[in-house]
Amino acid sequence: MKCLICKEGLYQDGLTTVFLTRGESSIIIKGVPARVCDQCGEYILDSATTRAVLAMAADAFDHGAEVEVRRFAA
């Protein structure tokens, strides 16, 4: 499948880093399985991975994290 952003690259299975912010809080989740564009690095997450990433972020935000770095674990 061609990349939705650059229109040139193709998506490949890989890992990415997801950055999320809420207000003044930020969370970085490393090693997230994704389909990653081989040209620009844009990524697509499947629905199960998206749910897991959002749950990890909500936990960090709810515990008052200002900046937090986590490793993805499904």
C-alpha positions as CSV (number, residue, x, y, z in Angstrom):
1,M,0.0,0.0,0.0
2,K,1.3,3.5,-0.9
3,C,2.0,5.9,1.9
4,L,-1.0,8.2,2.6
5,I,1.4,11.2,3.4
6,C,4.3,11.2,0.9
7,K,2.5,9.1,-1.8
8,E,5.8,7.6,-2.8
9,G,6.8,5.0,-0.1
10,L,5.4,1.7,0.7
11,Y,4.4,0.5,4.2
12,Q,6.5,-2.2,5.7
13,D,6.1,-4.0,9.0
14,G,8.3,-2.4,11.7
15,L,8.5,-0.6,15.0
16,T,8.0,3.1,15.7
17,T,8.0,5.6,18.5
18,V,4.7,7.2,19.4
19,F,4.6,10.7,21.0
20,L,1.4,11.8,22.7
21,T,0.6,15.0,24.7
22,R,-2.2,16.1,26.9
23,G,-2.0,19.7,28.2
24,E,1.4,20.1,29.7
25,S,2.1,16.3,29.9
26,S,3.9,14.2,27.3
27,I,4.4,10.5,26.9
28,I,6.8,8.7,24.6
29,I,6.2,5.0,23.8
30,K,9.0,3.2,22.1
31,G,9.0,-0.1,20.1
32,V,5.4,0.1,19.0
33,P,4.6,-2.4,16.2
34,A,3.3,-0.6,13.1
35,R,3.2,-0.4,9.4
36,V,6.0,2.2,8.6
37,C,6.6,4.0,5.3
38,D,10.0,3.2,3.9
39,Q,10.4,6.7,2.5
40,C,9.0,9.2,5.1
41,G,8.5,7.2,8.3
42,E,4.8,7.8,8.6
43,Y,3.1,4.9,10.4
44,I,-0.2,3.2,10.8
45,L,-1.2,1.3,13.9
46,D,-3.8,-1.5,13.9
47,S,-6.8,-1.1,16.2
48,A,-5.6,-3.4,19.0
49,T,-2.2,-1.6,19.1
50,T,-3.9,1.8,19.1
51,R,-6.1,0.7,22.1
52,A,-3.0,-0.5,24.0
53,V,-1.0,2.7,23.2
54,L,-3.9,4.9,24.3
55,A,-4.4,2.9,27.5
56,M,-0.7,3.3,28.4
57,A,-0.9,7.0,27.7
58,A,-4.1,7.4,29.8
59,D,-2.4,5.6,32.7
60,A,0.6,7.9,32.6
61,F,-1.5,11.0,32.2
62,D,-3.8,9.9,35.1
63,H,-0.8,9.5,37.3
64,G,0.3,13.0,36.7
65,A,3.3,12.3,34.5
66,E,4.9,15.4,33.1
67,V,7.2,13.6,30.8
68,E,7.4,9.8,30.7
69,V,9.1,7.3,28.4
70,R,7.8,3.7,28.2
71,R,8.6,0.6,26.2
72,F,5.6,-0.9,24.4
73,A,4.3,-4.2,25.8
74,A,1.1,-5.7,24.5
